[in-house]
Amino acid sequence: MTPSPEGLVQKLLSLPVFRSEWVLWLLLGLSLLSVAVMVERWIFYRRRKIDFDSLREEFTKHLDKGDFEAAAKLLAKTDSLETNVVLAGLRGYAKGPESVEDLLTGAMSREKSFYERRLPILATLASNSPYIGLFGTVLGIVRAFKDLSKDIASASSGVMAGIAEALVATAIGLLVAIPAVVAYNVFKGMVKDAVTNTESLSRILLAELKAAGGDKGA
């Protein structure tokens, strides 16, 4: 005998998945993940922050003197996107500007990927946490109205409390999403600044190599 739609609905509502508590625990876990990624990325960028203006000035001085070895030693002192990319190109300066440009492009892709690591996690949390919270709210409201249908006279106050609790899921979802959005935008801005700085140093190196015909020695 085929079960009636009402019976099927009741069976589905009795399943643990239709309780909103697990959504709250999931959001709590996602919030901890988000904070962990934020802290890790902040430490990562903090350690690789450089005084770009000072670096560019010293780097240009060494290139103007034709001292490629000193320029390489200057870049090797710092572990950052800017220095690692330009150093990869500088080490191949004897091959000529065109080869150096290819080396710079390859190093840029590698270092940029390293800098953007884990940022997709923040982007995913920022875009999906509100929907997870909304899903928890819907489950809570469904549960509350199920309880209301059993005894309208005595369950109304309990239902209102249940709905209020269900709305907490949406609030927590937003609480997870908003910091993730802010952190993602801030970190992407840091990566963009580092890429811009790298392109500036790369242009200085390529201009020097082209002016010298790629024949200067270290």
C-alpha positions in Angstrom: 0.0 0.0 0.0 1.4 3.4 -1.0 1.8 5.8 2.0 -0.2 9.0 1.9 1.5 12.3 1.4 0.7 13.3 5.0 2.3 10.1 6.3 5.4 10.6 4.2 5.8 14.2 5.5 5.4 13.0 9.1 8.1 10.4 8.5 10.4 12.9 7.0 9.9 15.4 9.8 10.8 12.7 12.3 14.3 12.3 10.8 17.2 14.0 12.7 18.1 16.0 9.6 15.0 18.0 10.0 16.1 19.4 13.3 17.9 22.7 13.3 20.4 22.0 16.0 22.9 20.3 13.7 22.9 23.4 11.5 23.9 25.6 14.5 26.8 23.2 15.2 27.8 23.3 11.5 27.8 27.1 11.6 29.9 27.0 14.7 32.4 24.8 13.1 32.5 27.0 10.0 33.0 30.1 12.1 36.1 28.4 13.8 37.4 27.5 10.3 36.9 31.0 9.1 38.8 32.5 12.1 41.6 30.0 11.7 42.0 30.9 8.0 42.0 34.6 8.8 44.6 34.3 11.5 46.8 32.1 9.4 46.6 34.4 6.4 47.2 37.5 8.5 50.4 36.0 9.9 51.4 34.9 6.5 51.1 38.4 4.9 52.5 40.1 8.0 55.7 38.1 7.8 56.1 38.9 4.1 55.4 42.6 4.2 58.2 44.8 2.9 59.2 48.4 2.7 58.7 48.6 -1.1 59.9 52.1 -1.7 63.2 51.5 0.1 63.6 48.1 -1.7 62.9 49.6 -5.1 65.4 52.5 -4.5 68.2 50.1 -3.5 67.3 47.7 -6.3 67.5 50.4 -8.9 70.8 51.6 -7.6 72.4 48.2 -8.0 71.0 47.8 -11.5 72.2 51.3 -12.5 75.7 50.2 -11.5 75.4 46.9 -13.4 75.8 45.0 -10.2 73.4 42.2 -10.7 74.9 40.1 -8.0 74.3 42.8 -5.3 70.8 43.2 -6.6 70.2 39.4 -6.3 71.6 39.4 -2.7 69.3 42.3 -1.8 66.2 40.4 -3.0 67.3 37.2 -1.4 67.2 38.8 2.0 63.4 38.9 2.0 60.8 36.1 1.5 58.0 37.9 -0.3 56.0 37.8 -3.5 57.9 40.8 -4.9 61.4 39.6 -4.1 60.9 35.9 -5.0 59.4 36.7 -8.4 62.0 39.3 -9.4 64.8 37.1 -8.1 63.7 34.2 -10.3 64.0 36.5 -13.3 67.2 38.2 -12.2 69.0 34.8 -11.9 68.5 34.3 -15.6 69.5 37.8 -16.8 72.3 36.4 -18.9 69.7 34.7 -21.2 68.3 38.1 -22.3 65.2 40.1 -21.6 62.8 37.8 -23.4 63.8 34.8 -21.3 63.8 36.8 -18.2 60.2 38.0 -18.9 59.2 34.3 -19.3 60.8 33.5 -16.0 59.1 36.4 -14.3 55.7 35.3 -15.7 56.2 31.7 -14.4 57.4 32.8 -11.0 54.5 35.3 -10.7 51.9 32.5 -11.3 53.6 30.3 -8.7 53.9 32.9 -6.0 50.5 34.4 -6.6 48.9 31.0 -6.1 50.9 30.6 -2.9 49.6 34.0 -1.7 46.0 33.3 -2.6 46.0 29.9 -0.8 43.0 29.3 1.4 41.3 32.5 0.3 38.7 30.5 -1.6 37.6 29.1 1.8 36.7 32.6 2.9 34.9 33.3 -0.3 32.9 30.1 0.0 32.0 30.8 3.6 31.0 34.4 2.8 28.7 33.4 0.0 27.1 30.2 1.5 26.9 30.8 5.3 23.8 32.9 5.1 22.0 30.2 3.1 23.1 27.5 5.6 21.7 29.8 8.4 18.5 30.3 6.4 18.2 26.5 6.0 18.4 26.1 9.7 15.8 28.7 10.3 13.4 27.0 7.8 13.9 23.7 9.6 13.2 25.3 12.9 10.1 27.0 11.7 8.8 23.7 10.2 9.4 22.0 13.5 7.7 24.8 15.4 4.6 24.6 13.2 4.5 20.9 13.5 4.3 21.2 17.2 1.6 23.9 16.8 -0.5 21.5 14.8 -0.6 19.1 17.6 -2.2 21.4 20.1 -3.0 24.9 19.0 -4.4 26.0 22.4 -1.4 25.1 24.6 1.5 25.2 22.1 1.3 28.8 20.8 3.8 30.2 23.3 6.2 27.3 22.7 5.9 27.8 19.0 6.9 31.4 19.2 9.9 30.5 21.3 10.8 27.9 18.7 10.6 30.4 15.9 12.7 32.8 17.8 15.3 30.1 18.3 15.1 29.2 14.6 15.9 32.7 13.6 19.2 32.5 15.5 20.5 30.2 12.8 20.1 33.0 10.2 21.8 35.5 12.6 24.7 33.1 13.1 25.0 32.5 9.3 25.3 36.3 8.8 27.8 36.5 11.7 30.0 33.9 9.9 29.6 35.5 6.5 30.2 39.2 7.2 33.8 38.8 8.7 34.6 36.3 6.0 33.6 38.9 3.3 35.7 41.6 5.0 38.7 39.4 5.5 38.6 38.1 1.9 38.5 41.6 0.4 41.3 42.8 2.7 43.5 39.9 1.8 42.8 40.1 -1.9 43.7 43.8 -1.7 47.1 42.8 -0.1 47.7 40.3 -2.9 46.8 42.9 -5.5 49.2 45.4 -4.0 52.0 42.8 -3.9 51.4 41.9 -7.6 51.5 45.6 -8.5 54.8 46.1 -6.7 56.2 43.0 -8.4 55.3 44.3 -11.8 57.0 47.6 -11.0 60.2 45.9 -10.0 60.0 43.5 -13.0 59.6 46.5 -15.4 62.7 48.1 -13.9 64.7 44.9 -14.4 63.5 44.4 -17.9 64.2 48.0 -18.9 67.7 47.7 -17.6 68.3 44.5 -19.5 67.0 45.9 -22.7 69.0 49.1 -22.3 72.2 47.0 -21.7 71.4 44.4 -24.4 71.4 41.7 -21.7 75.3 41.8 -21.7 76.0 43.1 -18.2 77.7 40.8 -15.9 77.0 40.1 -12.3 
